[in-house]
C-alpha cells in the first residue's frame, strides 16, 4: 500500500523558484505533505529540488523535496513535490499560508475596497480558511 499524500496547490500569482539539488530525500513518513506547482522546466520523477519563495520574509534556507510527478500542460509542467521531513513540511505549510494571506489581502482591497494590514489580513484569513488548509497532521 502506498503512502498518503496531502498537497497544497501553490498559487500561480506568487513567485516560486525550483532548482535541482543533490539533496538526498528521506523516506516519507505517513502522511506526507506535498506541493502542486507549475514550472516552465520539466523535472524527472525522483529528482531532488530546492524550493525557494523569493517574496517570503525571513526565508534563510530553501526547502528541499523530491519530484513525485511531472505532467506536461499546455504551456508549462505541473509538478507534484514531496516534502517528508517534519521541518520542511512545517516550513512549506507556513510559507504557503503566507502566500495565500497575501493574495487574500489583495483580493479584499480590490473587491471589497477594504485596506487590511498584513496582520489583519492574516487574522481574517486564519479565521475563515486555516481549518481547511492542508497540513501534515491531518
N, C-alpha and C positions, 0 to 999 in steps of 0.2 A: 504494500500500500504506500502511496506517495505522501509527501509532506503537504500540510495545509498551508496555503499562502494567502495572505491578506495584502491587497495592493492599494496604494494611494495613487490616484491619477494626477500627475503634475500638470498644472495649468499652463497651456501653451503661451500665455501672455507674460509669463515670468521666465527670465533667462536661467538656463542651466548649462553647465559645462561638463562634458563627458570626455575623459581622457583615458586611453589604455594605460594599464599599470601592471607591474609584476606581482602585485598583492596576491597572496595565497588565501583563498576564501576558506573559512572554517565550515565544517559540516553544519547545516542548518538545524536549529532546534525547532520543535514544532509547537505552535505555529510560527511561521517566519513572516516578516514584513517585507514587502517589496514595493517597487515603484514602476508605474507605467509612464513612459515619456516618449517624446518624439526626438528624432535625431536626423540630421542630414547625412550622417555617415552610418553605414551598416557595421555591426559588430557581430562576431561569431558567438554562437552559444558557448557558454563556459568561459568566455574571456573575462578577465578582471578589469573593472573600470573604477576610476577615481571620479567621484561626482562632486561638483562644486556649485554653490549657489552664489553667484557674484553679487547679487543685491542684498544678501542676508548680512545682518550685523554680527560682528563678533564670531565669524567663522574662521577659526585658525587653521584647521586641517580639513581636507576634503574627506568625504565619506567614501569607503570602498565597498564595492559589491560585485556580484557576478551576473553576467547576462544569462537569463533563463531562456529568452526567446527574442528574435529579431524578425519582425514581419514587414515586408515591403508595403508601403502605402502609395498613394498617387504621387506625391512629391517628397516623400520622406520615408523614414522607417519608424515603426513603433517598437519600442524596447520594453521588455519586462526584465527588471533588475532585482535581484535578491540581496538583502542585507541581513546577515544572520547573527552578527554579534549584538549583544544587548546594547552596547554603546552606540553602534551605528544605527540600530533601529530607533533608539530614543532620539538621537540627533536628527535622523531623517524625519521622523514624525514632527518634531518641533520646527524644523525648517520649512516643512510643507505647510504646517499650520500658519507660520509667519507669512508665507506666500498667499495663502487663502485669505488671511485677515487683511493684507494689503489690497487685494482685489475687492474685498467687501467694502473697505473704506472708500475706494474709488467709485464703486457702484452706488453707494449711499449718497455720495456727493453729486454724482451725475443724475441719478433718477429720483432722489428724494430731496435734493437741494440742501442736505444737512452736511456740515463740515464736522467730522469727528477727529479728535486727536488719535494718534496711534493706540494709546491706552484705552480710550473709549471704544474705538473700533474693535479692539481685542476683547473687551468685556462683552460687548454685544454679540460678536461672532461666537465666543465661547458659550454664552447663554443659549444661543439659537442652534448652533451646529456642532459643537465639540462632541456631544454624545454620539453622533453618527459618524464621526471621523474615524477611519480605520486606525487600529493600534495593535501592537504585538501582544497585548494582554487580553484580547477578546476571544 
